Amino acid sequence: MRLACEMENTLCILMAGGKGERLYPLTKDFAKPAVRFGGIYRIVDFTLSNCLNSGIRRIYVLTQYRSVSLNRHIRVGWSIFSHELGEFIECVPPQQRVMDRWYRGTADSIFQNIHILQRERPERILILSGDHVYKMDYNEMLAFHVEKNADLTIAGVEIERSKASAFGIIGCDEEFKITDWEEKPADPKPIPGKSDKSFVSMGVYIFNTDVLVRQVIADAKSPTGDHDFGKNIVPRMIGKHRVYVHAFHEAHNPESTYWRDIGTLDAYWEANMDLISVSPQCNLYDDRWPIRTYQEQVPPAKTVFSGGSGEEIDRVGTVLDSIVSGGCIVSGGRVLRSVLSPNVRINSYSSVEDSVLLDGVDVGRSARIRKAIIDKDVHIPEGTVIGYDPGEDGKRFTISPGGVVIVQRGISPT
Amino acid sequence: MKRILVVDDEVHICELYKRDLEDEGYAVSVAQSGKEALTAVEEDPPDLIVLDIQMPGMDGIETLERLVGGDKRIPVILNTAYSHYQDDYTAWQADGYVVKSSDSTKLIHEIKRLIGT
């Protein structure tokens, strides 16, 4: 099997059309894939980097809600494909070509774009989601799909059973043929022999195009259902088609199965906090699997003030165990275990701990912030305290179930 | 009596099918364009549609896509002089595909398969 040839015959469709309601207010103005992550990235950069590193050069991004910033990011950051060589990345909003409605679900978004599949006529379709953080070589999954002569292969990963009820739960035989499937059950079933783990779908699918087209047409004609892959298409195919699961391992690091669905504010905060640990589960510094993004031209990050005498003695610009992006100035304040996006300013005598600060945040003098997500361009006035008194915070801000305070744009933090 | 809408821009084809299908006990109405067909379906939905592909203006494929994308579930048989549309993914939205012939046997067979007599 010539894998490169097989991949050339595979078209990628990246789903980026969800509302992202569980990540609100970060998704107030952005589609979830365009939300900032890890200082300089956007969530979608991980999936797109996986595509690039796997040699995938034909990508349609299906967009829908609040897509302006996502379109712009793809246009300015990912216009690296050569049309002359038949490569492309293109955003496709609902066209309303022949029907007056938006995408009703993931399956409907493919159905509404059958004419694109007809134009491209790929052998297979790789369907991805734009809101997951992981590093995956899709060639391994494609090789598995071809070897098993599968109609559909779904990527699966073991995760904590306590967190599994947000996903499709996979049951398979020893040949990895999927024998049962439960979409988002309240009580996910464990993996045999591992009572605290479940085997879940990563929302990564390889379909033979013929099978996919027939399935989404049948789905579109069905008056009931959510027109969704996990809820409708996959359960309908099991037992009738060759449906397999490919067990995920990280690219160049087979010991790791790090995969995160950035579906909630807590998951977003935790995945950011992972990046600042000494040995993060998601290593951004592996030059064999680079994660690329678009960055504006900004000056380097710097710290200023190193203490002095008298009142100035505590005026020390300090950054410890943190990610600091370009354009940031830590000016006489203290940053601990935090992720700073570009152009953040930390003013004197302030402290920021265990927090994620998005672009352009300005933390005023003597402010104290702990376990918070501060949205883009928010100005924290002098002396403000956030993250120390849940009662007070609750009056002004969103607080996640995990206790992270979210300070959104457009409200006054005083 | 089951009702069939025949959509074709060629009048004599419509007449031929009307005669043959009425002989089989179906009630037949005709439309000579995609637009006419969609209006007819909106006003009085038939039990099945026999749809030509190459028509001026809105062709059969677009008509089919609009029918499937709409809220009515009416079986459609594509009836065309060309066999290559069978490989076209957009044509797979139809419930049947019959290559045109002066002999209506195959078409009638498909109709019976989908809606009975």
Interface residues (C-beta under 8 A of the other chain):
Chain A: R97 V98 M99 R101 Q112 I114 H115 L117 Q118 T209 V213 R214 I217 A220 K221 P223
Chain B: E62 E65 R66 V68 G69 G70 R73 D88 Y89 T90 W92 Q93
